[in-house]
Amino acid sequence: HHACGVLLRKLANGQSQRSHVWFRWFNEAPVVLLLIAVVLVVVKPF
């Protein structure tokens, strides 16, 4: 949450150097990781 707070503060102040594409990937990263975890649990490759 600290990283999100820093990003939010920079956006509010107009100091963000990140592109909209980066923010989209930052938003979707937890979903991708969750999907990978679910697939690994269901498939049980280990």
mmCIF entry with sequence, helices, sheets and N, C-alpha, C, O atoms, coordinates in Angstrom:
data_MODEL
# 
_entry.id   MODEL 
# 
_entity.id                         1 
_entity.type                       polymer 
_entity.pdbx_number_of_molecules   1 
# 
_entity_poly.entity_id                      1 
_entity_poly.type                           'polypeptide(L)' 
_entity_poly.nstd_linkage                   no 
_entity_poly.nstd_monomer                   no 
_entity_poly.pdbx_seq_one_letter_code       HHACGVLLRKLANGQSQRSHVWFRWFNEAPVVLLLIAVVLVVVKPF 
_entity_poly.pdbx_seq_one_letter_code_can   HHACGVLLRKLANGQSQRSHVWFRWFNEAPVVLLLIAVVLVVVKPF 
_entity_poly.pdbx_strand_id                 A 
# 
loop_
_entity_poly_seq.entity_id 
_entity_poly_seq.num 
_entity_poly_seq.mon_id 
_entity_poly_seq.hetero 
1 1  HIS n 
1 2  HIS n 
1 3  ALA n 
1 4  CYS n 
1 5  GLY n 
1 6  VAL n 
1 7  LEU n 
1 8  LEU n 
1 9  ARG n 
1 10 LYS n 
1 11 LEU n 
1 12 ALA n 
1 13 ASN n 
1 14 GLY n 
1 15 GLN n 
1 16 SER n 
1 17 GLN n 
1 18 ARG n 
1 19 SER n 
1 20 HIS n 
1 21 VAL n 
1 22 TRP n 
1 23 PHE n 
1 24 ARG n 
1 25 TRP n 
1 26 PHE n 
1 27 ASN n 
1 28 GLU n 
1 29 ALA n 
1 30 PRO n 
1 31 VAL n 
1 32 VAL n 
1 33 LEU n 
1 34 LEU n 
1 35 LEU n 
1 36 ILE n 
1 37 ALA n 
1 38 VAL n 
1 39 VAL n 
1 40 LEU n 
1 41 VAL n 
1 42 VAL n 
1 43 VAL n 
1 44 LYS n 
1 45 PRO n 
1 46 PHE n 
# 
_struct_asym.id          A 
_struct_asym.entity_id   1 
# 
loop_
_struct_conf.conf_type_id 
_struct_conf.id 
_struct_conf.pdbx_PDB_helix_id 
_struct_conf.beg_label_comp_id 
_struct_conf.beg_label_asym_id 
_struct_conf.beg_label_seq_id 
_struct_conf.pdbx_beg_PDB_ins_code 
_struct_conf.end_label_comp_id 
_struct_conf.end_label_asym_id 
_struct_conf.end_label_seq_id 
_struct_conf.pdbx_end_PDB_ins_code 
_struct_conf.beg_auth_comp_id 
_struct_conf.beg_auth_asym_id 
_struct_conf.beg_auth_seq_id 
_struct_conf.end_auth_comp_id 
_struct_conf.end_auth_asym_id 
_struct_conf.end_auth_seq_id 
_struct_conf.pdbx_PDB_helix_class 
_struct_conf.details 
_struct_conf.pdbx_PDB_helix_length 
HELX_P HELX_P1 AA1 HIS A 2  ? ASN A 13 ? HIS A 2  ASN A 13 1 ? 12 
HELX_P HELX_P2 AA2 HIS A 20 ? VAL A 43 ? HIS A 20 VAL A 43 1 ? 24 
# 
_struct_conf_type.id          HELX_P 
_struct_conf_type.criteria    ? 
_struct_conf_type.reference   ? 
# 
loop_
_atom_site.group_PDB 
_atom_site.id 
_atom_site.type_symbol 
_atom_site.label_atom_id 
_atom_site.label_alt_id 
_atom_site.label_comp_id 
_atom_site.label_asym_id 
_atom_site.label_entity_id 
_atom_site.label_seq_id 
_atom_site.pdbx_PDB_ins_code 
_atom_site.Cartn_x 
_atom_site.Cartn_y 
_atom_site.Cartn_z 
_atom_site.occupancy 
_atom_site.B_iso_or_equiv 
_atom_site.pdbx_formal_charge 
_atom_site.auth_seq_id 
_atom_site.auth_comp_id 
_atom_site.auth_asym_id 
_atom_site.auth_atom_id 
_atom_site.pdbx_PDB_model_num 
ATOM 1   N N  . HIS A 1 1  ? 0.818  -1.195  0.000   1.00 0.00 ? 1  HIS A N  1 
ATOM 2   C CA . HIS A 1 1  ? 0.000  0.000   0.000   1.00 0.00 ? 1  HIS A CA 1 
ATOM 3   C C  . HIS A 1 1  ? 0.859  1.255   0.000   1.00 0.00 ? 1  HIS A C  1 
ATOM 4   O O  . HIS A 1 1  ? 0.437  2.312   -0.469  1.00 0.00 ? 1  HIS A O  1 
ATOM 5   N N  . HIS A 1 2  ? 2.059  1.127   0.527   1.00 0.00 ? 2  HIS A N  1 
ATOM 6   C CA . HIS A 1 2  ? 2.954  2.284   0.545   1.00 0.00 ? 2  HIS A CA 1 
ATOM 7   C C  . HIS A 1 2  ? 3.289  2.722   -0.876  1.00 0.00 ? 2  HIS A C  1 
ATOM 8   O O  . HIS A 1 2  ? 3.286  3.915   -1.181  1.00 0.00 ? 2  HIS A O  1 
ATOM 9   N N  . ALA A 1 3  ? 3.575  1.766   -1.733  1.00 0.00 ? 3  ALA A N  1 
ATOM 10  C CA . ALA A 1 3  ? 3.920  2.092   -3.122  1.00 0.00 ? 3  ALA A CA 1 
ATOM 11  C C  . ALA A 1 3  ? 2.749  2.776   -3.824  1.00 0.00 ? 3  ALA A C  1 
ATOM 12  O O  . ALA A 1 3  ? 2.955  3.713   -4.596  1.00 0.00 ? 3  ALA A O  1 
ATOM 13  N N  . CYS A 1 4  ? 1.538  2.324   -3.570  1.00 0.00 ? 4  CYS A N  1 
ATOM 14  C CA . CYS A 1 4  ? 0.363  2.944   -4.184  1.00 0.00 ? 4  CYS A CA 1 
ATOM 15  C C  . CYS A 1 4  ? 0.166  4.368   -3.673  1.00 0.00 ? 4  CYS A C  1 
ATOM 16  O O  . CYS A 1 4  ? -0.225 5.256   -4.430  1.00 0.00 ? 4  CYS A O  1 
ATOM 17  N N  . GLY A 1 5  ? 0.437  4.581   -2.387  1.00 0.00 ? 5  GLY A N  1 
ATOM 18  C CA . GLY A 1 5  ? 0.331  5.925   -1.821  1.00 0.00 ? 5  GLY A CA 1 
ATOM 19  C C  . GLY A 1 5  ? 1.318  6.889   -2.448  1.00 0.00 ? 5  GLY A C  1 
ATOM 20  O O  . GLY A 1 5  ? 0.986  8.040   -2.730  1.00 0.00 ? 5  GLY A O  1 
ATOM 21  N N  . VAL A 1 6  ? 2.533  6.411   -2.663  1.00 0.00 ? 6  VAL A N  1 
ATOM 22  C CA . VAL A 1 6  ? 3.550  7.250   -3.311  1.00 0.00 ? 6  VAL A CA 1 
ATOM 23  C C  . VAL A 1 6  ? 3.118  7.592   -4.733  1.00 0.00 ? 6  VAL A C  1 
ATOM 24  O O  . VAL A 1 6  ? 3.219  8.743   -5.156  1.00 0.00 ? 6  VAL A O  1 
ATOM 25  N N  . LEU A 1 7  ? 2.640  6.597   -5.465  1.00 0.00 ? 7  LEU A N  1 
ATOM 26  C CA . LEU A 1 7  ? 2.180  6.837   -6.837  1.00 0.00 ? 7  LEU A CA 1 
ATOM 27  C C  . LEU A 1 7  ? 1.009  7.814   -6.867  1.00 0.00 ? 7  LEU A C  1 
ATOM 28  O O  . LEU A 1 7  ? 0.949  8.690   -7.730  1.00 0.00 ? 7  LEU A O  1 
ATOM 29  N N  . LEU A 1 8  ? 0.086  7.666   -5.934  1.00 0.00 ? 8  LEU A N  1 
ATOM 30  C CA . LEU A 1 8  ? -1.077 8.550   -5.870  1.00 0.00 ? 8  LEU A CA 1 
ATOM 31  C C  . LEU A 1 8  ? -0.651 9.981   -5.576  1.00 0.00 ? 8  LEU A C  1 
ATOM 32  O O  . LEU A 1 8  ? -1.152 10.918  -6.199  1.00 0.00 ? 8  LEU A O  1 
ATOM 33  N N  . ARG A 1 9  ? 0.270  10.157  -4.633  1.00 0.00 ? 9  ARG A N  1 
ATOM 34  C CA . ARG A 1 9  ? 0.755  11.497  -4.303  1.00 0.00 ? 9  ARG A CA 1 
ATOM 35  C C  . ARG A 1 9  ? 1.431  12.154  -5.502  1.00 0.00 ? 9  ARG A C  1 
ATOM 36  O O  . ARG A 1 9  ? 1.208  13.333  -5.777  1.00 0.00 ? 9  ARG A O  1 
ATOM 37  N N  . LYS A 1 10 ? 2.261  11.384  -6.217  1.00 0.00 ? 10 LYS A N  1 
ATOM 38  C CA . LYS A 1 10 ? 2.939  11.933  -7.392  1.00 0.00 ? 10 LYS A CA 1 
ATOM 39  C C  . LYS A 1 10 ? 1.935  12.300  -8.485  1.00 0.00 ? 10 LYS A C  1 
ATOM 40  O O  . LYS A 1 10 ? 2.079  13.328  -9.147  1.00 0.00 ? 10 LYS A O  1 
ATOM 41  N N  . LEU A 1 11 ? 0.921  11.456  -8.669  1.00 0.00 ? 11 LEU A N  1 
ATOM 42  C CA . LEU A 1 11 ? -0.104 11.771  -9.666  1.00 0.00 ? 11 LEU A CA 1 
ATOM 43  C C  . LEU A 1 11 ? -0.863 13.039  -9.300  1.00 0.00 ? 11 LEU A C  1 
ATOM 44  O O  . LEU A 1 11 ? -1.118 13.882  -10.160 1.00 0.00 ? 11 LEU A O  1 
ATOM 45  N N  . ALA A 1 12 ? -1.220 13.176  -8.040  1.00 0.00 ? 12 ALA A N  1 
ATOM 46  C CA . ALA A 1 12 ? -1.972 14.342  -7.585  1.00 0.00 ? 12 ALA A CA 1 
ATOM 47  C C  . ALA A 1 12 ? -1.165 15.630  -7.757  1.00 0.00 ? 12 ALA A C  1 
ATOM 48  O O  . ALA A 1 12 ? -1.730 16.691  -8.023  1.00 0.00 ? 12 ALA A O  1 
ATOM 49  N N  . ASN A 1 13 ? 0.153  15.531  -7.605  1.00 0.00 ? 13 ASN A N  1 
ATOM 50  C CA . ASN A 1 13 ? 1.013  16.708  -7.739  1.00 0.00 ? 13 ASN A CA 1 
ATOM 51  C C  . ASN A 1 13 ? 1.486  16.934  -9.165  1.00 0.00 ? 13 ASN A C  1 
ATOM 52  O O  . ASN A 1 13 ? 2.173  17.919  -9.434  1.00 0.00 ? 13 ASN A O  1 
ATOM 53  N N  . GLY A 1 14 ? 1.135  16.047  -10.080 1.00 0.00 ? 14 GLY A N  1 
ATOM 54  C CA . GLY A 1 14 ? 1.550  16.178  -11.462 1.00 0.00 ? 14 GLY A CA 1 
ATOM 55  C C  . GLY A 1 14 ? 3.011  15.835  -11.688 1.00 0.00 ? 14 GLY A C  1 
ATOM 56  O O  . GLY A 1 14 ? 3.607  16.297  -12.660 1.00 0.00 ? 14 GLY A O  1 
ATOM 57  N N  . GLN A 1 15 ? 3.599  15.036  -10.810 1.00 0.00 ? 15 GLN A N  1 
ATOM 58  C CA . GLN A 1 15 ? 5.018  14.694  -10.899 1.00 0.00 ? 15 GLN A CA 1 
ATOM 59  C C  . GLN A 1 15 ? 5.258  13.274  -11.392 1.00 0.00 ? 15 GLN A C  1 
ATOM 60  O O  . GLN A 1 15 ? 6.396  12.805  -11.385 1.00 0.00 ? 15 GLN A O  1 
ATOM 61  N N  . SER A 1 16 ? 4.232  12.600  -11.809 1.00 0.00 ? 16 SER A N  1 
ATOM 62  C CA . SER A 1 16 ? 4.375  11.203  -12.232 1.00 0.00 ? 16 SER A CA 1 
ATOM 63  C C  . SER A 1 16 ? 5.100  11.109  -13.565 1.00 0.00 ? 16 SER A C  1 
ATOM 64  O O  . SER A 1 16 ? 4.766  11.825  -14.510 1.00 0.00 ? 16 SER A O  1 
ATOM 65  N N  . GLN A 1 17 ? 6.087  10.233  -13.643 1.00 0.00 ? 17 GLN A N  1 
ATOM 66  C CA . GLN A 1 17 ? 6.834  10.008  -14.874 1.00 0.00 ? 17 GLN A CA 1 
ATOM 67  C C  . GLN A 1 17 ? 6.366  8.733   -15.575 1.00 0.00 ? 17 GLN A C  1 
ATOM 68  O O  . GLN A 1 17 ? 6.925  8.359   -16.606 1.00 0.00 ? 17 GLN A O  1 
ATOM 69  N N  . ARG A 1 18 ? 5.365  8.071   -15.041 1.00 0.00 ? 18 ARG A N  1 
ATOM 70  C CA . ARG A 1 18 ? 4.876  6.799   -15.585 1.00 0.00 ? 18 ARG A CA 1 
ATOM 71  C C  . ARG A 1 18 ? 3.828  7.033   -16.659 1.00 0.00 ? 18 ARG A C  1 
ATOM 72  O O  . ARG A 1 18 ? 3.084  8.013   -16.624 1.00 0.00 ? 18 ARG A O  1 
ATOM 73  N N  . SER A 1 19 ? 3.785  6.110   -17.614 1.00 0.00 ? 19 SER A N  1 
ATOM 74  C CA . SER A 1 19 ? 2.792  6.207   -18.680 1.00 0.00 ? 19 SER A CA 1 
ATOM 75  C C  . SER A 1 19 ? 1.500  5.508   -18.263 1.00 0.00 ? 19 SER A C  1 
ATOM 76  O O  . SER A 1 19 ? 1.468  4.762   -17.284 1.00 0.00 ? 19 SER A O  1 
ATOM 77  N N  . HIS A 1 20 ? 0.453  5.760   -19.013 1.00 0.00 ? 20 HIS A N  1 
ATOM 78  C CA . HIS A 1 20 ? -0.822 5.103   -18.721 1.00 0.00 ? 20 HIS A CA 1 
ATOM 79  C C  . HIS A 1 20 ? -0.706 3.595   -18.904 1.00 0.00 ? 20 HIS A C  1 
ATOM 80  O O  . HIS A 1 20 ? -1.388 2.833   -18.219 1.00 0.00 ? 20 HIS A O  1 
ATOM 81  N N  . VAL A 1 21 ? 0.146  3.163   -19.815 1.00 0.00 ? 21 VAL A N  1 
ATOM 82  C CA . VAL A 1 21 ? 0.343  1.727   -20.033 1.00 0.00 ? 21 VAL A CA 1 
ATOM 83  C C  . VAL A 1 21 ? 0.974  1.091   -18.799 1.00 0.00 ? 21 VAL A C  1 
ATOM 84  O O  . VAL A 1 21 ? 0.583  -0.010  -18.412 1.00 0.00 ? 21 VAL A O  1 
ATOM 85  N N  . TRP A 1 22 ? 1.928  1.753   -18.183 1.00 0.00 ? 22 TRP A N  1 
ATOM 86  C CA . TRP A 1 22 ? 2.559  1.228   -16.976 1.00 0.00 ? 22 TRP A CA 1 
ATOM 87  C C  . TRP A 1 22 ? 1.533  1.074   -15.864 1.00 0.00 ? 22 TRP A C  1 
ATOM 88  O O  . TRP A 1 22 ? 1.521  0.063   -15.162 1.00 0.00 ? 22 TRP A O  1 
ATOM 89  N N  . PHE A 1 23 ? 0.667  2.077   -15.700 1.00 0.00 ? 23 PHE A N  1 
ATOM 90  C CA . PHE A 1 23 ? -0.359 2.004   -14.659 1.00 0.00 ? 23 PHE A CA 1 
ATOM 91  C C  . PHE A 1 23 ? -1.346 0.877   -14.926 1.00 0.00 ? 23 PHE A C  1 
ATOM 92  O O  . PHE A 1 23 ? -1.816 0.230   -13.990 1.00 0.00 ? 23 PHE A O  1 
ATOM 93  N N  . ARG A 1 24 ? -1.663 0.636   -16.189 1.00 0.00 ? 24 ARG A N  1 
ATOM 94  C CA . ARG A 1 24 ? -2.558 -0.487  -16.514 1.00 0.00 ? 24 ARG A CA 1 
ATOM 95  C C  . ARG A 1 24 ? -1.923 -1.813  -16.109 1.00 0.00 ? 24 ARG A C  1 
ATOM 96  O O  . ARG A 1 24 ? -2.591 -2.663  -15.519 1.00 0.00 ? 24 ARG A O  1 
ATOM 97  N N  . TRP A 1 25 ? -0.633 -2.002  -16.418 1.00 0.00 ? 25 TRP A N  1 
ATOM 98  C CA . TRP A 1 25 ? 0.053  -3.242  -16.038 1.00 0.00 ? 25 TRP A CA 1 
ATOM 99  C C  . TRP A 1 25 ? 0.200  -3.344  -14.526 1.00 0.00 ? 25 TRP A C  1 
ATOM 100 O O  . TRP A 1 25 ? 0.066  -4.431  -13.965 1.00 0.00 ? 25 TRP A O  1 
ATOM 101 N N  . PHE A 1 26 ? 0.474  -2.224  -13.861 1.00 0.00 ? 26 PHE A N  1 
ATOM 102 C CA . PHE A 1 26 ? 0.583  -2.214  -12.406 1.00 0.00 ? 26 PHE A CA 1 
ATOM 103 C C  . PHE A 1 26 ? -0.748 -2.645  -11.780 1.00 0.00 ? 26 PHE A C  1 
ATOM 104 O O  . PHE A 1 26 ? -0.765 -3.330  -10.757 1.00 0.00 ? 26 PHE A O  1 
ATOM 105 N N  . ASN A 1 27 ? -1.837 -2.247  -12.388 1.00 0.00 ? 27 ASN A N  1 
ATOM 106 C CA . ASN A 1 27 ? -3.164 -2.610  -11.901 1.00 0.00 ? 27 ASN A CA 1 
ATOM 107 C C  . ASN A 1 27 ? -3.476 -4.083  -12.145 1.00 0.00 ? 27 ASN A C  1 
ATOM 108 O O  . ASN A 1 27 ? -4.132 -4.721  -11.323 1.00 0.00 ? 27 ASN A O  1 
ATOM 109 N N  . GLU A 1 28 ? -3.017 -4.619  -13.256 1.00 0.00 ? 28 GLU A N  1 
ATOM 110 C CA . GLU A 1 28 ? -3.351 -5.989  -13.631 1.00 0.00 ? 28 GLU A CA 1 
ATOM 111 C C  . GLU A 1 28 ? -2.382 -7.033  -13.081 1.00 0.00 ? 28 GLU A C  1 
ATOM 112 O O  . GLU A 1 28 ? -2.697 -8.222  -13.101 1.00 0.00 ? 28 GLU A O  1 
ATOM 113 N N  . ALA A 1 29 ? -1.230 -6.627  -12.598 1.00 0.00 ? 29 ALA A N  1 
ATOM 114 C CA . ALA A 1 29 ? -0.220 -7.580  -12.106 1.00 0.00 ? 29 ALA A CA 1 
ATOM 115 C C  . ALA A 1 29 ? -0.765 -8.511  -11.015 1.00 0.00 ? 29 ALA A C  1 
ATOM 116 O O  . ALA A 1 29 ? -0.527 -9.717  -11.094 1.00 0.00 ? 29 ALA A O  1 
ATOM 117 N N  . PRO A 1 30 ? -1.484 -8.012  -10.003 1.00 0.00 ? 30 PRO A N  1 
ATOM 118 C CA . PRO A 1 30 ? -2.018 -8.935  -8.990  1.00 0.00 ? 30 PRO A CA 1 
ATOM 119 C C  . PRO A 1 30 ? -2.992 -9.966  -9.564  1.00 0.00 ? 30 PRO A C  1 
ATOM 120 O O  . PRO A 1 30 ? -3.035 -11.108 -9.107  1.00 0.00 ? 30 PRO A O  1 
ATOM 121 N N  . VAL A 1 31 ? -3.768 -9.557  -10.564 1.00 0.00 ? 31 VAL A N  1 
ATOM 122 C CA . VAL A 1 31 ? -4.720 -10.482 -11.187 1.00 0.00 ? 31 VAL A CA 1 
ATOM 123 C C  . VAL A 1 31 ? -3.966 -11.585 -11.929 1.00 0.00 ? 31 VAL A C  1 
ATOM 124 O O  . VAL A 1 31 ? -4.331 -12.757 -11.844 1.00 0.00 ? 31 VAL A O  1 
ATOM 125 N N  . VAL A 1 32 ? -2.928 -11.211 -12.647 1.00 0.00 ? 32 VAL A N  1 
ATOM 126 C CA . VAL A 1 32 ? -2.129 -12.194 -13.384 1.00 0.00 ? 32 VAL A CA 1 
ATOM 127 C C  . VAL A 1 32 ? -1.473 -13.168 -12.411 1.00 0.00 ? 32 VAL A C  1 
ATOM 128 O O  . VAL A 1 32 ? -1.484 -14.377 -12.644 1.00 0.00 ? 32 VAL A O  1 
ATOM 129 N N  . LEU A 1 33 ? -0.908 -12.658 -11.332 1.00 0.00 ? 33 LEU A N  1 
ATOM 130 C CA . LEU A 1 33 ? -0.285 -13.536 -10.335 1.00 0.00 ? 33 LEU A CA 1 
ATOM 131 C C  . LEU A 1 33 ? -1.303 -14.471 -9.692  1.00 0.00 ? 33 LEU A C  1 
ATOM 132 O O  . LEU A 1 33 ? -1.005 -15.640 -9.446  1.00 0.00 ? 33 LEU A O  1 
ATOM 133 N N  . LEU A 1 34 ? -2.492 -13.966 -9.423  1.00 0.00 ? 34 LEU A N  1 
ATOM 134 C CA . LEU A 1 34 ? -3.548 -14.800 -8.846  1.00 0.00 ? 34 LEU A CA 1 
ATOM 135 C C  . LEU A 1 34 ? -3.966 -15.903 -9.813  1.00 0.00 ? 34 LEU A C  1 
ATOM 136 O O  . LEU A 1 34 ? -4.153 -17.049 -9.405  1.00 0.00 ? 34 LEU A O  1 
ATOM 137 N N  . LEU A 1 35 ? -4.111 -15.568 -11.073 1.00 0.00 ? 35 LEU A N  1 
ATOM 138 C CA . LEU A 1 35 ? -4.480 -16.578 -12.064 1.00 0.00 ? 35 LEU A CA 1 
ATOM 139 C C  . LEU A 1 35 ? -3.414 -17.657 -12.191 1.00 0.00 ? 35 LEU A C  1 
ATOM 140 O O  . LEU A 1 35 ? -3.737 -18.838 -12.318 1.00 0.00 ? 35 LEU A O  1 
ATOM 141 N N  . ILE A 1 36 ? -2.154 -17.262 -12.158 1.00 0.00 ? 36 ILE A N  1 
ATOM 142 C CA . ILE A 1 36 ? -1.064 -18.241 -12.209 1.00 0.00 ? 36 ILE A CA 1 
ATOM 143 C C  . ILE A 1 36 ? -1.129 -19.159 -10.996 1.00 0.00 ? 36 ILE A C  1 
ATOM 144 O O  . ILE A 1 36 ? -0.965 -20.372 -11.124 1.00 0.00 ? 36 ILE A O  1 
ATOM 145 N N  . ALA A 1 37 ? -1.368 -18.585 -9.820  1.00 0.00 ? 37 ALA A N  1 
ATOM 146 C CA . ALA A 1 37 ? -1.455 -19.392 -8.602  1.00 0.00 ? 37 ALA A CA 1 
ATOM 147 C C  . ALA A 1 37 ? -2.624 -20.371 -8.677  1.00 0.00 ? 37 ALA A C  1 
ATOM 148 O O  . ALA A 1 37 ? -2.476 -21.535 -8.303  1.00 0.00 ? 37 ALA A O  1 
ATOM 149 N N  . VAL A 1 38 ? -3.760 -19.926 -9.144  1.00 0.00 ? 38 VAL A N  1 
ATOM 150 C CA . VAL A 1 38 ? -4.935 -20.795 -9.253  1.00 0.00 ? 38 VAL A CA 1 
ATOM 151 C C  . VAL A 1 38 ? -4.674 -21.933 -10.231 1.00 0.00 ? 38 VAL A C  1 
ATOM 152 O O  . VAL A 1 38 ? -5.018 -23.082 -9.951  1.00 0.00 ? 38 VAL A O  1 
ATOM 153 N N  . VAL A 1 39 ? -4.080 -21.631 -11.355 1.00 0.00 ? 39 VAL A N  1 
ATOM 154 C CA . VAL A 1 39 ? -3.765 -22.679 -12.342 1.00 0.00 ? 39 VAL A CA 1 
ATOM 155 C C  . VAL A 1 39 ? -2.803 -23.691 -11.743 1.00 0.00 ? 39 VAL A C  1 
ATOM 156 O O  . VAL A 1 39 ? -2.973 -24.895 -11.934 1.00 0.00 ? 39 VAL A O  1 
ATOM 157 N N  . LEU A 1 40 ? -1.791 -23.217 -11.019 1.00 0.00 ? 40 LEU A N  1 
ATOM 158 C CA . LEU A 1 40 ? -0.843 -24.147 -10.402 1.00 0.00 ? 40 LEU A CA 1 
ATOM 159 C C  . LEU A 1 40 ? -1.511 -25.031 -9.355  1.00 0.00 ? 40 LEU A C  1 
ATOM 160 O O  . LEU A 1 40 ? -1.156 -26.202 -9.220  1.00 0.00 ? 40 LEU A O  1 
ATOM 161 N N  . VAL A 1 41 ? -2.465 -24.490 -8.618  1.00 0.00 ? 41 VAL A N  1 
ATOM 162 C CA . VAL A 1 41 ? -3.168 -25.292 -7.606  1.00 0.00 ? 41 VAL A CA 1 
ATOM 163 C C  . VAL A 1 41 ? -4.068 -26.326 -8.269  1.00 0.00 ? 41 VAL A C  1 
ATOM 164 O O  . VAL A 1 41 ? -4.144 -27.465 -7.810  1.00 0.00 ? 41 VAL A O  1 
ATOM 165 N N  . VAL A 1 42 ? -4.739 -25.946 -9.326  1.00 0.00 ? 42 VAL A N  1 
ATOM 166 C CA . VAL A 1 42 ? -5.665 -26.864 -9.993  1.00 0.00 ? 42 VAL A CA 1 
ATOM 167 C C  . VAL A 1 42 ? -4.907 -27.953 -10.757 1.00 0.00 ? 42 VAL A C  1 
ATOM 168 O O  . VAL A 1 42 ? -5.276 -29.126 -10.696 1.00 0.00 ? 42 VAL A O  1 
ATOM 169 N N  . VAL A 1 43 ? -3.860 -27.570 -11.468 1.00 0.00 ? 43 VAL A N  1 
ATOM 170 C CA . VAL A 1 43 ? -3.116 -28.529 -12.289 1.00 0.00 ? 43 VAL A CA 1 
ATOM 171 C C  . VAL A 1 43 ? -2.188 -29.393 -11.442 1.00 0.00 ? 43 VAL A C  1 
ATOM 172 O O  . VAL A 1 43 ? -1.951 -30.554 -11.776 1.00 0.00 ? 43 VAL A O  1 
ATOM 173 N N  . LYS A 1 44 ? -1.666 -28.848 -10.362 1.00 0.00 ? 44 LYS A N  1 
ATOM 174 C CA . LYS A 1 44 ? -0.752 -29.538 -9.432  1.00 0.00 ? 44 LYS A CA 1 
ATOM 175 C C  . LYS A 1 44 ? 0.445  -30.160 -10.165 1.00 0.00 ? 44 LYS A C  1 
ATOM 176 O O  . LYS A 1 44 ? 0.607  -31.381 -10.161 1.00 0.00 ? 44 LYS A O  1 
ATOM 177 N N  . PRO A 1 45 ? 1.276  -29.329 -10.790 1.00 0.00 ? 45 PRO A N  1 
ATOM 178 C CA . PRO A 1 45 ? 2.403  -29.876 -11.545 1.00 0.00 ? 45 PRO A CA 1 
ATOM 179 C C  . PRO A 1 45 ? 3.543  -30.375 -10.655 1.00 0.00 ? 45 PRO A C  1 
ATOM 180 O O  . PRO A 1 45 ? 4.478  -30.994 -11.163 1.00 0.00 ? 45 PRO A O  1 
ATOM 181 N N  . PHE A 1 46 ? 3.495  -30.131 -9.377  1.00 0.00 ? 46 PHE A N  1 
ATOM 182 C CA . PHE A 1 46 ? 4.585  -30.534 -8.481  1.00 0.00 ? 46 PHE A CA 1 
ATOM 183 C C  . PHE A 1 46 ? 4.209  -31.734 -7.650  1.00 0.00 ? 46 PHE A C  1 
ATOM 184 O O  . PHE A 1 46 ? 5.012  -32.203 -6.844  1.00 0.00 ? 46 PHE A O  1 
# 
